[in-house]
């Protein structure tokens, strides 16, 4: 459940987000920080989610603006899958199906607790057109229900100059696999 950040933490997060925004203008050509900040100030629960993205190593940044909905799109832009979200199964069902060596958590529940969503394959591919990400790690992505019903889950990474989509059992977890999230503000 989303919470509100104390003023001091909110101001600190604004500084971090503004610096990242200004230092990575290629991610959001034509957008202005002042307009993003107005949206953030009007949605304090979103600041909490962004704080959680930052706290877990996601380095969230604006990657676009949905003009129809008038919402800014924040994605995790850390070079590799966020460190604080690795070694997790895909979802609770996958976690509970493990007999031994269960990880502490799963991607779907963690994202929900943070108030964010896992990237879809389409979103992941769009992010990779902005910069190269996950060149050493991989990230779980939203998995279609027909694949999930059969026990599988999808993840992506970038290798050899290409973005790859792979499958694994939803119960699988690896030290180099986490997940990237998205947040609309």
ROGU-570049 format. One record per atom (N, C-alpha, C, O): atom name; x, y, z. Coordinates in Angstrom, 2 decimals. Atoms other than C-alpha are relative to their C-alpha. Layout:
<rs>
R  atom        x        y        z
R    CA        X        Y        Z
...
</rs>
This chain:
<rs>
R  atom        x        y        z
R     N     0.84    -1.18     0.00
R    CA     0.00     0.00     0.00
R     C     0.89     1.25     0.00
R     O     1.84     1.36     0.78
R     N    -0.81    -1.21     0.14
R    CA     1.38     3.37    -1.01
R     C    -0.11     0.89     1.23
R     O    -1.15     0.94     1.90
R     N    -0.03    -0.91    -1.14
R    CA     2.37     5.86     1.63
R     C     0.55     1.33    -0.49
R     O     1.01     1.46    -1.62
R     N    -0.54    -1.31     0.35
R    CA     3.40     9.49     1.68
R     C     1.39     0.16     0.60
R     O     1.63    -0.23     1.75
R     N    -1.36    -0.25    -0.48
R    CA     7.05    10.45     1.98
R     C     0.04     1.23     0.89
R     O    -0.67     2.20     0.63
R     N    -0.21    -1.21    -0.79
R    CA     8.12    12.88     4.69
R     C     0.62     1.09    -0.90
R     O     1.31     0.78    -1.87
R     N    -0.45    -1.15     0.80
R    CA     8.95    16.36     3.32
R     C     1.49    -0.07    -0.32
R     O     1.88     0.16    -1.47
R     N    -1.45     0.04     0.21
R    CA    12.72    15.95     3.78
R     C     0.38    -1.03    -1.06
R     O     1.20    -0.75    -1.93
R     N    -0.30     1.05     0.98
R    CA    12.80    12.68     1.80
R     C    -0.54     0.37    -1.38
R     O     0.08     0.06    -2.40
R     N     0.59    -0.44     1.27
R    CA    10.52    14.17    -0.87
R     C     0.92     1.00    -0.69
R     O     1.17     0.91    -1.89
R     N    -0.91    -1.01     0.55
R    CA    12.86    17.15    -1.34
R     C     1.28    -0.63    -0.52
R     O     1.79    -0.26    -1.58
R     N    -1.21     0.71     0.42
R    CA    15.88    14.85    -1.53
R     C    -0.26    -0.77    -1.30
R     O     0.57    -0.75    -2.21
R     N     0.35     0.76     1.19
R    CA    14.13    12.66    -4.11
R     C    -0.19     0.94    -1.20
R     O     0.24     0.62    -2.31
R     N     0.15    -0.99     1.08
R    CA    13.16    15.75    -6.17
R     C     1.37     0.37    -0.56
R     O     1.53     0.45    -1.78
R     N    -1.35    -0.37     0.45
R    CA    16.86    16.71    -6.31
R     C     0.61    -1.12    -0.86
R     O     1.18    -0.86    -1.92
R     N    -0.56     1.14     0.73
R    CA    17.91    13.22    -7.42
R     C    -0.67    -0.15    -1.36
R     O     0.00    -0.32    -2.38
R     N     0.74     0.16     1.25
R    CA    15.16    12.97   -10.05
R     C     0.29     1.13    -0.98
R     O     0.44     0.91    -2.18
R     N    -0.28    -1.16     0.86
R    CA    15.81    16.49   -11.37
R     C     1.40    -0.12    -0.61
R     O     1.57     0.12    -1.80
R     N    -1.37     0.17     0.50
R    CA    19.56    15.84   -11.66
R     C     0.05    -1.08    -1.09
R     O     0.67    -0.89    -2.14
R     N     0.00     1.09     0.98
R    CA    18.96    12.54   -13.47
R     C    -0.69     0.45    -1.28
R     O    -0.22     0.17    -2.38
R     N     0.75    -0.50     1.14
R    CA    16.40    14.20   -15.75
R     C     0.89     0.92    -0.85
R     O     0.97     0.76    -2.07
R     N    -0.83    -0.98     0.71
R    CA    18.79    17.04   -16.65
R     C     1.26    -0.62    -0.60
R     O     1.77    -0.13    -1.61
R     N    -1.22     0.65     0.49
R    CA    21.78    14.71   -17.13
R     C    -0.27    -1.05    -1.08
R     O     0.66    -1.61    -1.65
R     N     0.36     1.03     0.97
R    CA    19.87    12.36   -19.46
R     C    -1.11     0.49    -0.93
R     O    -2.11    -0.20    -1.13
R     N     1.04    -0.62     0.83
R    CA    17.90    14.65   -21.78
R     C    -0.36    -0.84    -1.23
R     O    -1.46    -0.71    -1.76
R     N     0.30     0.85     1.17
R    CA    18.13    12.11   -24.63
R     C    -1.14    -0.97     0.29
R     O    -1.77    -1.48    -0.64
R     N     1.10     0.90    -0.37
R    CA    15.61     9.97   -22.71
R     C    -1.37     0.65    -0.13
R     O    -2.38    -0.04    -0.24
R     N     1.29    -0.70    -0.02
R    CA    12.92    12.65   -22.82
R     C     0.08     1.33    -0.74
R     O    -0.21     2.39    -0.18
R     N    -0.14    -1.20     0.83
R    CA    13.53    15.11   -25.64
R     C    -1.30     0.80    -0.01
R     O    -2.39     0.24    -0.15
R     N     1.16    -0.88     0.08
R    CA    11.20    18.10   -25.59
R     C    -0.81     0.13     1.27
R     O    -1.78     0.89     1.30
R     N     0.74    -0.09    -1.26
R    CA    10.00    17.59   -22.01
R     C     0.73     0.93     0.97
R     O     1.95     1.09     0.91
R     N    -0.55    -0.95    -0.96
R    CA    10.51    20.09   -19.20
R     C    -0.17    -0.51     1.43
R     O    -1.25    -0.96     1.81
R     N     0.06     0.46    -1.39
R    CA    11.36    19.21   -15.59
R     C    -1.08     0.73     0.79
R     O    -1.77     0.10     1.59
R     N     0.98    -0.77    -0.80
R    CA     9.14    22.01   -14.20
R     C    -1.40    -0.59    -0.13
R     O    -2.15    -0.60     0.85
R     N     1.33     0.60     0.20
R    CA     6.04    20.33   -15.70
R     C    -0.09    -1.37     0.67
R     O    -1.14    -1.73     1.21
R     N    -0.05     1.30    -0.68
R    CA     7.09    16.92   -14.39
R     C    -0.15     0.22     1.50
R     O    -0.90    -0.50     2.17
R     N     0.04    -0.26    -1.45
R    CA     7.60    18.39   -10.91
R     C    -1.40     0.40     0.45
R     O    -1.85    -0.02     1.52
R     N     1.38    -0.38    -0.35
R    CA     4.11    19.96   -10.90
R     C    -0.86    -1.25     0.13
R     O    -1.64    -1.38     1.08
R     N     0.77     1.25    -0.04
R    CA     2.63    16.52   -11.67
R     C     0.36    -0.81     1.26
R     O    -0.52    -1.36     1.92
R     N    -0.44     0.76    -1.18
R    CA     4.71    14.89    -8.93
R     C    -0.53     0.63     1.28
R     O    -0.99    -0.09     2.18
R     N     0.48    -0.68    -1.21
R    CA     3.74    17.51    -6.35
R     C    -1.50    -0.23     0.20
R     O    -1.98    -0.24     1.33
R     N     1.45     0.23    -0.09
R    CA     0.06    16.86    -7.15
R     C    -0.32    -1.47     0.30
R     O    -1.48    -1.81     0.55
R     N     0.20     1.44    -0.21
R    CA     0.54    13.08    -6.67
R     C     1.01    -0.57     0.99
R     O     1.91    -1.31     0.60
R     N    -1.01     0.43    -0.99
R    CA     2.43    12.44    -3.40
R     C     0.15    -1.52     0.12
R     O     1.23    -2.00     0.46
R     N    -0.10     1.46    -0.08
R    CA     1.62     8.71    -3.48
R     C     0.95    -0.53    -1.08
R     O     1.58    -1.58    -0.90
R     N    -0.91     0.39     1.08
R    CA     3.58     8.50    -6.75
R     C     1.45     0.27     0.42
R     O     2.37    -0.45     0.02
R     N    -1.34    -0.28    -0.52
R    CA     6.57    10.08    -5.00
R     C     0.48    -1.16     0.87
R     O     1.65    -1.53     0.85
R     N    -0.36     1.15    -0.84
R    CA     6.48     7.20    -2.53
R     C     0.46    -1.15    -0.89
R     O     1.47    -1.80    -0.60
R     N    -0.38     1.08     0.92
R    CA     6.57     4.70    -5.42
R     C     1.35     0.28    -0.66
R     O     2.17    -0.62    -0.79
R     N    -1.30    -0.36     0.59
R    CA     9.45     6.58    -7.08
R     C     1.13    -0.18     1.01
R     O     2.23    -0.60     0.66
R     N    -1.00     0.21    -1.06
R    CA    11.29     6.53    -3.76
R     C     0.34    -1.48     0.12
R     O     1.51    -1.84     0.27
R     N    -0.24     1.44    -0.08
R    CA    10.86     2.75    -3.63
R     C     0.81    -0.48    -1.21
R     O     1.69    -1.33    -1.07
R     N    -0.78     0.35     1.19
R    CA    12.15     2.46    -7.21
R     C     1.46     0.40     0.20
R     O     2.37    -0.36    -0.13
R     N    -1.35    -0.51    -0.23
R    CA    15.17     4.57    -6.25
R     C     0.70    -0.82     1.09
R     O     1.86    -1.20     0.94
R     N    -0.57     0.73    -1.14
R    CA    15.74     2.76    -2.93
R     C     0.49    -1.39    -0.39
R     O     1.48    -1.88     0.17
R     N    -0.37     1.36     0.41
R    CA    15.93    -0.61    -4.68
R     C     0.94    -0.02    -1.21
R     O     1.20    -1.07    -1.79
R     N    -1.03    -0.07     1.02
R    CA    18.43     0.62    -7.27
R     C    -0.49     0.20    -1.43
R     O     0.28    -0.01    -2.37
R     N     0.55    -0.12     1.35
R    CA    16.14     1.32   -10.23
R     C     0.38     1.24    -0.77
R     O     0.30     1.26    -2.00
R     N    -0.35    -1.27     0.66
R    CA    17.29     4.88   -10.96
R     C    -1.12     0.45    -0.96
R     O    -0.87     0.61    -2.16
R     N     1.12    -0.37     0.87
R    CA    13.83     5.91   -12.29
R     C     0.22     1.34    -0.69
R     O     0.78     2.27    -0.11
R     N    -0.10    -1.22     0.77
R    CA    13.68     8.55   -15.01
R     C    -1.19     0.07    -0.94
R     O    -1.81    -0.94    -1.26
R     N     1.09    -0.21     0.95
R    CA    11.09    10.04   -17.34
R     C     0.47    -0.49    -1.37
R     O     1.54    -0.10    -1.84
R     N    -0.36     0.47     1.34
R    CA    11.11     8.24   -20.69
R     C    -1.03     0.44    -1.04
R     O    -0.89     0.14    -2.22
R     N     1.00    -0.46     0.95
R    CA     8.03     9.84   -22.23
R     C    -1.16     0.70     0.67
R     O    -1.22     0.81     1.89
R     N     1.19    -0.69    -0.48
R    CA     4.76    11.71   -21.92
R     C    -1.19    -0.49    -0.82
R     O    -1.18    -0.40    -2.05
R     N     1.24     0.43     0.65
R    CA     1.32    10.26   -22.72
R     C    -0.89     1.23    -0.08
R     O    -1.52     1.62     0.90
R     N     0.75    -1.26     0.16
R    CA    -0.37    13.35   -24.14
R     C    -1.49    -0.20     0.22
R     O    -2.15     0.69     0.77
R     N     1.44     0.25    -0.17
R    CA    -3.86    11.76   -24.18
R     C    -0.39    -0.03     1.47
R     O    -1.39     0.56     1.86
R     N     0.29     0.13    -1.43
R    CA    -3.75    10.91   -20.48
R     C     0.66     1.12     0.82
R     O     0.38     1.26     2.01
R     N    -0.82    -1.02    -0.66
R    CA    -1.41    13.82   -19.64
R     C     0.74    -0.61     1.20
R     O     0.66    -0.12     2.33
R     N    -0.78     0.68    -1.02
R    CA     0.84    11.44   -17.71
R     C     1.44    -0.16    -0.47
R     O     1.70    -0.46    -1.64
R     N    -1.41     0.24     0.29
R    CA     4.62    11.23   -17.53
R     C     0.30    -1.46     0.31
R     O    -0.24    -2.02     1.27
R     N    -0.35     1.41    -0.15
R    CA     6.12     7.76   -17.89
R     C     1.39    -0.12     0.61
R     O     2.37     0.32     0.01
R     N    -1.27     0.27    -0.66
R    CA     8.86     6.77   -15.46
R     C     0.30    -1.49    -0.15
R     O    -0.57    -2.33     0.12
R     N    -0.47     1.38     0.05
R    CA    10.85     3.57   -16.08
R     C     1.30    -0.06     0.80
R     O     1.99     0.94     0.97
R     N    -1.30     0.22    -0.62
R    CA    13.76     2.09   -14.18
R     C     1.06     0.11    -1.09
R     O     0.97    -0.57    -2.11
R     N    -1.05    -0.23     1.00
R    CA    16.85     3.29   -16.06
R     C     1.39    -0.36     0.50
R     O     2.38     0.12    -0.05
R     N    -1.31     0.47    -0.44
R    CA    19.64     1.63   -14.09
R     C     0.62    -0.83    -1.12
R     O    -0.09    -1.52    -1.85
R     N    -0.68     0.71     1.08
R    CA    22.26     0.15   -16.43
R     C    -0.34    -1.49     0.02
R     O    -0.57    -2.10    -1.03
R     N     0.33     1.42    -0.16
R    CA    21.57    -3.34   -15.07
R     C    -1.29    -0.12     0.82
R     O    -1.73     0.84     1.45
R     N     1.23     0.23    -0.76
R    CA    18.47    -4.87   -13.49
R     C     0.21     0.46     1.45
R     O     1.24     0.14     2.04
R     N    -0.20    -0.58    -1.34
R    CA    17.93    -3.10   -10.12
R     C     0.49    -1.01     1.05
R     O    -0.12    -2.06     1.24
R     N    -0.64     0.90    -0.96
R    CA    20.17    -4.67    -7.45
R     C    -0.92    -0.42     1.13
R     O    -0.87    -1.57     1.58
R     N     0.88     0.33    -1.12
R    CA    17.53    -4.51    -4.73
R     C    -1.22    -0.82    -0.38
R     O    -2.10    -1.04     0.45
R     N     1.16     0.78     0.47
R    CA    15.10    -6.56    -6.83
R     C     0.43    -1.26    -0.75
R     O    -0.33    -1.78    -1.57
R     N    -0.48     1.21     0.67
R    CA    17.19    -9.51    -7.97
R     C    -0.22    -1.22     0.88
R     O    -0.62    -1.12     2.04
R     N     0.16     1.30    -0.70
R    CA    17.09   -13.18    -6.99
R     C    -1.43    -0.21     0.46
R     O    -1.67    -0.62     1.60
R     N     1.42     0.20    -0.32
R    CA    13.29   -13.30    -7.09
R     C    -0.66    -0.85    -1.09
R     O    -0.31    -0.75    -2.27
R     N     0.83     0.74     0.94
R    CA    10.85   -15.72    -8.70
R     C    -0.93     0.98    -0.71
R     O    -0.97     2.16    -0.36
R     N     0.90    -0.89     0.74
R    CA     8.29   -14.34   -11.14
R     C    -1.20     0.43     0.84
R     O    -1.47     1.63     0.95
R     N     1.20    -0.35    -0.77
R    CA     5.17   -14.52    -8.92
R     C    -0.15    -0.92     1.21
R     O     0.66    -1.82     1.42
R     N     0.22     0.77    -1.24
R    CA     3.76   -15.96    -5.68
R     C    -0.18    -1.48    -0.30
R     O     0.36    -2.33     0.41
R     N     0.22     1.40     0.35
R    CA     2.60   -19.17    -7.36
R     C     1.32    -0.69    -0.32
R     O     1.56    -1.81     0.12
R     N    -1.32     0.55     0.29
R    CA     6.10   -19.73    -8.71
R     C     0.83    -0.19     1.26
R     O     1.50    -1.20     1.42
R     N    -0.72     0.06    -1.28
R    CA     7.60   -19.00    -5.29
R     C    -0.48    -1.17     0.84
R     O     0.32    -1.94     1.38
R     N     0.56     1.06    -0.84
R    CA     5.24   -21.36    -3.49
R     C     0.22    -1.39    -0.57
R     O     0.18    -2.37     0.17
R     N    -0.22     1.31     0.62
R    CA     5.90   -24.16    -5.99
R     C     1.40    -0.54     0.27
R     O     1.66    -1.73     0.06
R     N    -1.37     0.46    -0.29
R    CA     9.58   -24.30    -4.98
R     C     0.01    -0.83     1.26
R     O    -0.57    -0.45     2.28
R     N    -0.09     0.88    -1.17
R    CA    10.33   -27.14    -2.62
R     C     1.18     0.41     0.90
R     O     1.08     0.36     2.12
R     N    -1.21    -0.36    -0.75
R    CA    13.84   -25.98    -1.59
R     C     0.56     1.31    -0.51
R     O     0.25     1.77    -1.61
R     N    -0.76    -1.20     0.37
R    CA    15.99   -22.88    -1.64
R     C    -0.91     1.12    -0.54
R     O    -0.65     1.70    -1.59
R     N     0.92    -1.05     0.43
R    CA    13.11   -20.43    -1.86
R     C     0.64     1.37     0.16
R     O     1.29     1.64     1.17
R     N    -0.48    -1.38    -0.16
R    CA    14.04   -16.81    -2.54
R     C    -0.91     0.73     0.98
R     O    -1.95     0.20     1.38
R     N     0.78    -0.75    -0.97
R    CA    12.73   -14.14    -0.20
R     C    -1.28     0.58    -0.57
R     O    -2.22     0.85     0.18
R     N     1.16    -0.70     0.54
R    CA    10.24   -12.65    -2.65
R     C    -0.20    -0.35    -1.47
R     O     0.51    -1.19    -2.03
R     N     0.27     0.19     1.42
R    CA     8.79   -12.54    -6.15
R     C    -0.27     1.36    -0.65
R     O    -0.69     2.30     0.02
R     N     0.07    -1.27     0.72
R    CA     8.68    -9.83    -8.82
R     C    -1.39     0.63     0.02
R     O    -1.51     1.83     0.25
R     N     1.36    -0.55     0.07
R    CA     4.90    -9.43    -9.10
R     C    -0.42     0.61     1.33
R     O    -0.95     1.73     1.36
R     N     0.38    -0.54    -1.32
R    CA     4.32    -8.98    -5.35
R     C     0.84     1.21     0.38
R     O     0.32     2.17     0.96
R     N    -0.86    -1.15    -0.32
R    CA     7.31    -6.66    -4.97
R     C    -0.47     1.24    -0.76
R     O    -0.57     2.32    -0.18
R     N     0.46    -1.14     0.82
R    CA     6.10    -4.44    -7.83
R     C    -1.31     0.56     0.56
R     O    -1.46     1.78     0.68
R     N     1.30    -0.45    -0.54
R    CA     2.57    -4.31    -6.39
R     C     0.21     0.76     1.30
R     O    -0.43     1.79     1.53
R     N    -0.26    -0.67    -1.29
R    CA     3.93    -3.38    -2.94
R     C     0.63     1.38    -0.21
R     O     0.47     2.27     0.62
R     N    -0.66    -1.28     0.32
R    CA     5.93    -0.56    -4.58
R     C    -0.94     0.95    -0.74
R     O    -0.63     2.13    -0.90
R     N     0.93    -0.83     0.77
R    CA     2.92     0.71    -6.54
R     C     0.41     0.18    -1.45
R     O     0.03     1.17    -2.08
R     N    -0.47    -0.07     1.39
R    CA     4.57     0.01    -9.91
R     C    -0.42    -1.28    -0.73
R     O    -0.95    -2.20    -0.12
R     N     0.27     1.20     0.80
R    CA     4.14    -2.51   -12.74
R     C     1.27    -0.45    -0.69
R     O     2.12     0.37    -1.02
R     N    -1.09     0.50     0.81
R    CA     6.63    -4.77   -14.45
R     C    -0.17     0.52    -1.41
R     O    -1.30     0.72    -1.87
R     N     0.07    -0.40     1.40
R    CA     7.50    -3.62   -17.95
R     C    -0.60    -1.13    -0.83
R     O    -0.38    -2.31    -0.54
R     N     0.45     0.97     0.99
R    CA     5.72    -5.35   -20.81
R     C     1.14    -0.22    -0.99
R     O     2.13     0.51    -0.96
R     N    -1.03     0.19     1.03
R    CA     7.76    -6.74   -23.70
R     C     0.11     1.24    -0.88
R     O     1.21     1.66    -1.22
R     N     0.00    -1.20     0.84
R    CA     6.74    -3.72   -25.78
R     C     0.71     1.16     0.70
R     O     1.50     1.87     0.08
R     N    -0.66    -1.06    -0.76
R    CA     7.83    -1.30   -23.02
R     C     1.50    -0.27     0.12
R     O     2.31     0.65     0.00
R     N    -1.41     0.35    -0.13
R    CA    11.10    -3.17   -22.54
R     C     0.76     0.31    -1.29
R     O     1.84     0.89    -1.26
R     N    -0.63    -0.27     1.30
R    CA    11.90    -2.97   -26.25
R     C     0.11     1.51    -0.26
R     O     1.10     1.97    -0.81
R     N    -0.03    -1.46     0.17
R    CA    11.01     0.75   -26.29
R     C     1.12     0.61     0.85
R     O     1.83     1.50     0.40
R     N    -1.06    -0.49    -0.88
R    CA    13.35     1.37   -23.33
R     C     1.37    -0.28    -0.64
R     O     2.27     0.57    -0.59
R     N    -1.28     0.38     0.61
R    CA    16.16    -0.46   -25.16
R     C     0.33     0.83    -1.24
R     O     1.48     0.87    -1.66
R     N    -0.26    -0.89     1.14
R    CA    15.76     1.93   -28.13
R     C     0.60     1.32     0.48
R     O     1.22     2.04    -0.31
R     N    -0.53    -1.24    -0.58
R    CA    16.69     4.82   -25.79
R     C     1.48    -0.16     0.35
R     O     2.30     0.70     0.04
R     N    -1.38     0.32    -0.43
R    CA    19.86     3.23   -24.36
R     C     0.13    -1.50     0.07
R     O    -0.86    -2.22    -0.06
R     N    -0.23     1.44    -0.20
R    CA    21.44    -0.19   -23.89
R     C    -0.07    -0.32     1.49
R     O     0.66     0.26     2.30
R     N     0.17     0.41    -1.40
R    CA    20.30    -1.84   -20.65
R     C     0.14    -1.53     0.10
R     O     0.04    -2.24    -0.90
R     N    -0.07     1.44    -0.28
R    CA    20.74    -5.29   -19.06
R     C     0.99    -0.73    -0.91
R     O     0.66    -1.73    -1.54
R     N    -1.02     0.65     0.81
R    CA    23.97    -6.15   -20.84
R     C     0.71    -1.13     0.76
R     O     1.41    -1.94     0.17
R     N    -0.57     1.07    -0.83
R    CA    25.05    -8.39   -17.92
R     C    -1.08    -0.71     0.82
R     O    -0.86    -1.82     1.30
R     N     1.09     0.55    -0.80
R    CA    21.72    -9.01   -16.14
R     C    -1.20    -0.24    -0.91
R     O    -1.14     0.00    -2.11
R     N     1.26     0.15     0.73
R    CA    18.16    -9.86   -17.18
R     C    -1.13     0.47     0.91
R     O    -0.96     0.60     2.12
R     N     1.14    -0.54    -0.76
R    CA    14.73    -8.61   -16.13
R     C    -1.28    -0.74    -0.37
R     O    -1.61    -0.90    -1.55
R     N     1.33     0.57     0.22
R    CA    11.40   -10.38   -15.69
R     C    -0.88     1.07    -0.66
R     O    -0.74     2.26    -0.37
R     N     0.99    -0.90     0.60
R    CA     8.63    -8.82   -17.84
R     C    -1.39    -0.60     0.21
R     O    -1.52    -1.78     0.54
R     N     1.36     0.52    -0.11
R    CA     4.84    -9.12   -17.72
R     C    -0.16    -1.17    -0.96
R     O     0.23    -1.09    -2.13
R     N     0.14     1.23     0.77
R    CA     3.97   -12.59   -18.95
R     C    -1.46    -0.23    -0.37
R     O    -2.33    -0.16     0.50
R     N     1.38     0.28     0.41
R    CA     0.85   -13.37   -21.00
R     C    -0.58    -1.20     0.78
R     O     0.14    -2.14     1.10
R     N     0.64     1.02    -0.84
R    CA    -1.66   -15.52   -19.09
R     C     0.09    -1.41    -0.59
R     O     0.19    -2.38     0.16
R     N    -0.08     1.35     0.58
R    CA    -1.51   -18.42   -21.60
R     C     1.35    -0.65     0.28
R     O     1.42    -1.86     0.48
R     N    -1.33     0.53    -0.34
R    CA     2.23   -18.81   -20.96
R     C     0.07    -0.29     1.49
R     O     0.59    -1.32     1.91
R     N    -0.05     0.16    -1.45
R    CA     1.83   -18.33   -17.22
R     C    -0.78    -1.23     0.46
R     O    -0.35    -1.93     1.38
R     N     0.83     1.17    -0.36
R    CA    -0.93   -21.00   -17.03
R     C     0.75    -1.31    -0.20
R     O     0.46    -2.31     0.46
R     N    -0.80     1.20     0.27
R    CA     1.58   -23.50   -18.40
R     C     1.26    -0.06     0.87
R     O     2.10    -0.95     0.71
R     N    -1.12     0.02    -0.94
R    CA     4.09   -22.61   -15.65
R     C     1.18     0.87    -0.39
R     O     2.17     0.95     0.34
R     N    -1.12    -0.80     0.48
R    CA     6.30   -20.28   -17.67
R     C    -0.11     1.47     0.35
R     O    -1.16     1.95     0.77
R     N    -0.07    -1.45    -0.17
R    CA     7.36   -16.66   -17.32
R     C     1.08     0.51    -0.94
R     O     1.99    -0.23    -1.30
R     N    -0.92    -0.58     0.97
R    CA     9.24   -14.30   -19.63
R     C     0.98     0.98     0.65
R     O     0.65     1.65     1.63
R     N    -0.97    -1.01    -0.41
R    CA    12.37   -12.23   -19.15
R     C     0.78     0.44    -1.23
R     O     0.79    -0.24    -2.25
R     N    -0.74    -0.59     1.12
R    CA    14.54   -10.05   -21.39
R     C     1.39     0.43     0.44
R     O     1.68     0.58     1.63
R     N    -1.31    -0.62    -0.20
R    CA    18.09    -8.82   -21.74
R     C     0.53     0.47    -1.34
R     O    -0.11     0.26    -2.38
R     N    -0.67    -0.43     1.24
R    CA    20.45    -7.31   -24.31
R     C     1.35    -0.70    -0.06
R     O     2.17    -0.59     0.85
R     N    -1.26     0.67     0.26
R    CA    23.27    -9.41   -25.72
R     C     0.31     0.12    -1.49
R     O    -0.60     0.12    -2.31
R     N    -0.42     0.00     1.41
R    CA    25.27    -9.19   -28.95
R     C    -0.71     1.07    -0.82
R     O    -0.99     0.88    -2.00
R     N     0.64    -1.10     0.70
R    CA    23.62    -5.88   -29.83
R     C    -1.49    -0.19    -0.27
R     O    -2.07     0.59    -1.02
R     N     1.42     0.29     0.23
R    CA    20.09    -7.37   -29.75
R     C    -0.73    -0.19     1.33
R     O    -0.13    -0.58     2.33
R     N     0.84     0.27    -1.17
R    CA    17.21    -7.55   -27.27
R     C    -0.61    -1.39    -0.17
R     O    -1.18    -1.70    -1.21
R     N     0.54     1.36     0.04
R    CA    16.21   -11.12   -26.46
R     C    -1.11    -0.16     1.03
R     O    -1.05     0.40     2.13
R     N     1.08     0.41    -0.90
R    CA    13.01   -12.46   -24.90
R     C     0.17    -1.50     0.20
R     O     0.26    -2.26    -0.76
R     N    -0.17     1.41    -0.34
R    CA    13.40   -15.77   -23.11
R     C    -1.15    -0.46     0.90
R     O    -1.99     0.33     1.34
R     N     0.98     0.59    -0.92
R    CA    11.28   -18.11   -21.05
R     C     0.73    -0.80     1.07
R     O     1.86    -1.24     0.88
R     N    -0.52     0.80    -1.11
R    CA    11.86   -19.87   -17.77
R     C    -1.21    -0.43     0.79
R     O    -2.30     0.11     0.61
R     N     1.07     0.31    -0.92
R    CA     9.75   -21.58   -15.17
R     C    -0.16     1.17     0.95
R     O     0.82     1.80     1.33
R     N     0.26    -1.15    -0.88
R    CA     8.09   -18.95   -12.97
R     C     0.66    -0.16     1.37
R     O     0.83     0.83     2.08
R     N    -0.64     0.24    -1.30
R    CA     9.74   -20.55    -9.94
R     C     1.50     0.27    -0.04
R     O     2.14     0.30     1.01
R     N    -1.44    -0.21     0.13
R    CA    13.25   -19.88   -11.28
R     C     0.40     1.36     0.56
R     O    -0.37     2.32     0.56
R     N    -0.58    -1.29    -0.41
R    CA    15.45   -17.18    -9.82
R     C     1.50    -0.08    -0.11
R     O     2.10    -1.14     0.08
R     N    -1.43    -0.08     0.21
R    CA    18.98   -16.04   -10.46
R     C     0.51     1.30     0.60
R     O    -0.21     2.30     0.66
R     N    -0.60    -1.18    -0.61
R    CA    21.33   -13.57    -8.81
R     C     0.06     1.17    -0.98
R     O     0.10     2.32    -0.57
R     N    -0.11    -1.05     1.01
R    CA    21.52   -11.64   -12.09
R     C    -1.34     0.34    -0.66
R     O    -1.37     1.06    -1.66
R     N     1.30    -0.33     0.57
R    CA    17.76   -11.49   -12.78
R     C    -0.89     0.70     1.02
R     O    -1.11     0.19     2.12
R     N     0.93    -0.74    -0.83
R    CA    15.45    -8.87   -11.31
R     C    -1.18     0.42    -0.85
R     O    -1.68    -0.36    -1.67
R     N     1.07    -0.53     0.85
R    CA    12.75    -6.70   -12.81
R     C     0.08     1.51    -0.05
R     O     0.55     2.16     0.88
R     N     0.10    -1.45     0.20
R    CA    12.27    -3.21   -14.18
R     C    -1.47     0.37     0.09
R     O    -2.36    -0.37    -0.34
R     N     1.38    -0.43    -0.17
R    CA     9.18    -1.23   -13.35
R     C    -0.33     1.28    -0.75
R     O     0.55     2.00    -1.22
R     N     0.50    -1.23     0.62
R    CA     7.05     1.52   -14.81
R     C    -1.00     0.65     0.96
R     O    -1.66    -0.01     1.75
R     N     0.94    -0.78    -0.81
R    CA     5.03     4.26   -13.15
R     C    -0.49     1.16    -0.85
R     O     0.29     1.86    -1.49
R     N     0.62    -1.13     0.71
R    CA     2.61     6.75   -14.70
R     C    -0.37     1.06     1.02
R     O    -1.01     0.77     2.03
R     N     0.30    -1.11    -0.90
R    CA     2.35    10.18   -13.06
R     C    -0.69     1.09    -0.79
R     O    -1.04     2.13    -0.23
</rs>
